Amino acid sequence: MRWALVKVALAVTTMVVVAFAVPLGLVVKELARDRAYSNAERQAATIGPVLAITTDRPQLERAVASAETGPGGRIGVHVPASGKNGKPAEIGSRRAAQKDVEAAAKLGRASISAVTGGSSLLQPTAVASGIAVVEVFVPDAALTNGVTTSWVVLAGVGLALIIGSVAVADRLGTRMVRPAERLAGAAHDLGKGRLGVRVPEDGPKELRSAASAFNSMADQVVQLLANERELAADLSHRLRTPLTVLRLNAASLGDTPAAEQTRAAVEQLEREVDQIIRTAREQKAQTRQAAAAAGCDAAEVIRERMGFWSALAEDEGRTVRIAGADRPVRVPVARPELAAALDAMLGNVFRHTPEGTAFAVDVHNAEEAVIVLVSDAGPGIADPDAALRRGHGGGGDGSTGLGLDIVRRLAESTGGDVRIGRSVLGGTEVRVWLALDDRRARPGTRRGHRLRRTLGGRRRRTARTGS
């Protein structure tokens, strides 16, 4: 795809450059030719007033000398004979053939005659004795003066346009190909059994949709494998009861060879069942670890849990608001753990605020972390720091008293933290900072403080807007 885009850009740009550069080059050449003949006409025009006054040779020679604007010997004057015994006068340089001079005098208009090394402009002028012809030599170098430089500039501009278009096409192709390569690589890894692989949902819209579909498929695969292993473990557990009955019945068969064979078979069957149970448990733990490493879509989980709690909120007359959950926001935690943490925070709102109290859930996808905010308009918490300190040991029962232990463990597993403060609604705000797994930001770092200040500014602007 990348090379195809480069070839298309190269072909299109080359066609455009040729379509504009070639005609423009021909125009430049024609302009140089017109400029040279215009200069020759101006030089010839300076001789006309002198011929109209006199045909005296010395005066005409001085006029020719003064009209020369470049190298000498380019202007000539052909004066017809005066009277019956007069002779034609030739002043200056002559290069045009006699027949061309006579033809110009006969026609009475300017003409161009090809001569050695260039061409001559023949300009007829009326004098007392007839028609005089002023000849101005135009060398070939004057006809192409500046044309080569202009063509070189045009070629350079055209080449720069081609190189620029190829570079842009290559950059665009890279931007399109890299997400596709990541998607293909993730598909290969998933096929090899790496259940934790996921694809960043970036790039063009179509590739973002493909990445989202792949991640959803991978989550479904992990869930199906977990269900299958759970079923295998459950079936193995169910086999223990009939195996126990078989072992007891085999013990009552006596000491015959058949009884010994039956007991040995039952013992072997029990060992196989135990092995199946152990394998299922190990694979189930690996599946859970893969699910946690792959993470989940926080926006989807928030929408799902808010759909569950919104029914109770409607019954109690609570106003509910969700913000930032309209696009995928992946976090490095397992889906069940995030759902449990959200249920704990939302449950606190219903338990510790009166009916009719509004609440909101916001999610902010920052560069280094994902922040989930649960805010309410209730009475608030008198001492938020003390509420968070409970449960960290040292004289407590290990609980925060608000069901936030699971929330704190979830945040700290990613390198983040939990904060309780005053919300823009006037009540409590529980802020969960989930550090992204590829940046592992630690609370208290300089960038973390900058992120908190940014969120604080956003909340203040939201409060001013809502007031």
Salt bridges, closest charged atoms under 4 A:
GLU61 OE2 - ARG57 NE 3.30
GLU90 OE1 - HIS78 ND1 2.39
GLU90 OE2 - ARG94 NH1 3.16
GLU135 OE1 - HIS78 NE2 2.91
ASP170 OD1 - ARG2 NE 2.66
ASP189 OD1 - ARG194 NH1 3.09
ASP202 OD1 - ARG182 NH2 2.69
ASP219 OD1 - ARG198 NH2 2.72
GLU230 OE1 - LYS284 NZ 2.27
ASP234 OD2 - ARG238 NE 3.08
GLU260 OE2 - ARG263 NH2 2.46
GLU270 OE2 - ARG247 NE 3.10
ASP274 OD1 - ARG240 NH2 2.57
GLU300 OE2 - ARG335 NH2 3.78
GLU304 OE1 - ARG335 NH2 2.48
GLU316 OE1 - ARG318 NE 2.69
ASP343 OD1 - ARG305 NE 2.92
ASP362 OD2 - ARG321 NH1 2.95
GLU367 OE2 - ARG447 NH2 3.14
GLU368 OE1 - ARG447 NE 3.47
ASP405 OD1 - ARG408 NH2 3.02
ASP417 OD2 - ARG419 NE 3.30
ASP417 OD1 - ARG431 NH2 2.56
ASP417 OD2 - ARG452 NH2 3.49
GLU429 OE2 - ARG459 NE 3.58
ASP438 OD1 - ARG439 NH1 3.66
